[in-house]
Every structure is written in structure tokens, then in C-alpha cells.
């Protein structure tokens, strides 16, 4: 039903080499990206661009993230097999699939109804199984908390307290924080209920996080 040709696989291997040259050194992350057929997440008119290291439009004013950005966030998150991961911003589902390839149990929430419906139907057809949710991800998803890891794939004005509360002690949160145009990638480790370790790492540009604790 879905074609993943030798050409596609070769283009993926070339992309992985490029990501490695740009500083992605976690072999598990590189292997996961090598397994996910990114071309299937794009309109057929963009197929020639599927394995270039750039973001692409997916409709509804949203994008599929640049592969380097996906790899960078995933490497920071340090996913272990069996980790319970909350993804804020399902989008195309590409990042979700990378997490699943790493052995995570993924809960993913999308603000946009159309994207949620498309992705919740599409990913299982590729053999990827996650818990798909529709709603305001800026509040997190307390129903399934606590989480080992939380990854946010949209730019937030600040770090919502809900995300910290929904992390396990020892858990990690990766979130871009800044304006609605450019952000700094922030890595937070929850030491305990009263203590966190926060590091700002590099500048990125994400679509805005929407919702009560995002850009309304």
C-alpha cells in the first residue's frame, strides 16, 4: 500500500549521514530516523524534498519539522525503551514515529482537529501505535501522568507549570521557549517536587504553541 523504495532508503541513509555530520551522535536516534519513511508524511508534490534537512508544510498552517530539529530534540530527551513519553503537538506524526522506534510508549496530543484526525488514522496504517489525543496540549495531559519524558514540538512563551508537575522525579522535559518566532531549546530535569535543573541550549524556530498556556 505504501511504497518505500531502495531510492527512498538510500536518501534516508544520506540524511542520517548529514545529521551525524551536524552533531547528532546518538546511534539509536540515527537508527530510528533511518527507519521512519518521512516521504509518506508529505504531499506527493514534495517528494523530492522529503529527505532534505528542512521543514515542510503539511497544511493547517503547520509544518513537519526539519529532521535535524527532530533528531536534536530526541537526542536531548534521551529516550529509553519502555519510557512513557508525552508529546505536545502531534502534527504530522513524524516525531511520534521516531519516539516509537526508540521503544517509547507515546501519548501525543494535537490542538488542531483536522491534523489530529488525519494522523490518528494514518499512523496505525504504517504500523505505529500510540495514544492519540485531541485538545489543549499547553495544559499537558494529567489523565495519564506521570511521564518519564515530555517533548514539546511548538514554541512556548514560558514553561507551563503543568508540564513540570506531570513529570516523574528524574524525568526530562524538552521545550522550545521564547517569542512566537524564535525560541531557545530548553532541557529541564526534574530532581524532585521542589527542584529542577534547567539548561538553555540552542536557538530554533517553531510554530507557536497554541492554548491556554501558549499563544492564545
N, C-alpha and C positions, 0 to 999 in steps of 0.2 A: 504493500500500500504506500509506504514512504520509501523513496529512493535515497540510499546513502552509498554513492558510487566510490570506486577507487579514487576518482578525481577529488571528490569531497574529502575523503580520508587523507589524501595527500595534502590538500590545502589545510586541513586541521593540524597535521603534523608540522607544517611550515609555520602556522600560527603559534603553536606551542614553542617552537624554537625561538620565535620572536619574543614571546612572553618571557622565556628564560633569559634572553639577552637583555631584557629590560628590568631584570631583578627578581622575577618570580622563581624561587629556588625550591619550593616545596614540591617534591616529586608527586605526591598524592594529588595536589591541586592540578598540576600539569596533566597528570593521567586522567583526571576527571574531565578537564576541558577537552582532552583528546577524544573522549568517548561521547560527548554530547553533540549531536548533529545540528549545529547552530543554523544551518541554511533552512531547516524546516520551520524555524520560528519567524522567518521573514517572508514577505510577499515575493512571489516568483520574479518580479521585475528587479528585485535587489539581489538576486542570487550571486551575481558576480562580485558583490561586496560582502558576502556572508562571512568570509574568513579574513577580512581586513580588520585591523585593530582600530575600529571606530564604532561609535554608537550609530544606530539606525532607527528611523521612525517605525512605529508599529500601530499608528492610529490613536485616536482619542487624546492627541496632544502628548503622548508618551513615547519613550524610546526603549529599545533593547540596549542595555549598557555596553560600553566598549569592553571587549574581552579582557584588556589589561585591568580595568576597574573591577570587574567581577573577580579576576584572579587575585588582585591586591586585597580586596575586602575578605575574600575567602581565606587567603593565607594568614591575614591578621586574626581571623576568627579561630583558627587552629581547631578545626572540627575533628572529633574523634568518632570512630564507629559507634553507633548507638546514642550519640548525643541528641538531646531533644532541642531542636532549633526553631525559633520563631523568626520568620521572615516578614518584615513590614514592607509591603509593596511588591505583590506578585508579578505585576507587569506581564511580560511575555511568558514567564515561567522558566526562562533560561537559567537564571541564578539558582532557582529551586532545584533544577535538574543536576546542577553541579554539586549542590549540597547532598542530594540523594545519592549521587555517585560516590560520595565520600562516606556513605553509610549512616548519614544523619536521619533522624525521624523528624520530618519537617511539617510545621504548621505555618501556613502562609496566608496573609490577609491582603486583600486588594480593595481600594476605595472605589474604583470605577466599576460600575455594574457590568458593562459590556466586556471589559477586559477580564473580569472575574469569571464570567460565564464562558468566554472563549477558552481561557486557559484551563479551567476546571474540567472542561470536556476534552481538550486537546492532549494534555499531558498523559492521562491514563492510556490513550491510544498509542503513545510511544513506549508504554510500559513503566511510566513513572507514577508512583503513588505517594500522595501527600494529603494532608488535611487542608482543604481549600475553604477559605472563609471570605465573606464579603462584609465590609464595614469600615469604621474609622480606626485605622491602624495606629494613629497617633496616641491612642489610649492603650496600645498593646492588646493582648488577648488574655485577660485574667482567668478565663474559664479553664485553660489548660496549663496555667503556670504551676510551679516554677520551671524555668528553662535553663538548660546548660549554656546556651548561646542565643543571642539576639542579633540579627543583622538588619539594618535599615537601608533601603535602596532608593531613598529620596532625601533631599536636603532639608534639614530641620532648623528652625530658628534657635533652638536650645535643646538640651537633652530632657525629654519628658520624665518626670519622677516615676511614672508608671513602669517605664522600661527597667529602671533600677530595681523597683520593688518586685518585678516579675522574674528577675534573675535569681538563680541559686547562689548561695555563697560560693565563691570561687568561679562563678560564671563570667562570661565575657560579652560585651556589647560593642559592636562596630557601627558607627553612625556618622554621616557627614553633617557638620554643624556650621552654620554661617548665614549668609543672605540667601535670597531665593535665586541667586545667580551663581555664586561661587561659595564653596564650603571647605573647611578643613576636615580631613578624616580623623575621627576621634576613636580611640580604643579605651574602653573602660573595663576594669576588672573589679568585680565586687568582692571585697575582702570579707566583709560582714555586713550586717544590717546598718551599721553606723560608719562604715569606712569603705571608700572606693579609691582605686588608683586610676588616674586619668592621664592619657597621653594624646597630644595633638601631633599628627604625623605628616600629612602632605595635603596639598590643595587639589580639589576636584571640582567638577561642576555637574550637579544632579538636577533632575526635575524637582520641583518643590514638593515637600511632604504636605499633604492636604489633611484637614481635620481640625478638631478642637485644639490640639497642642501643636499643630503645624501652621501652614499658611492658609488661613481660612478663605 
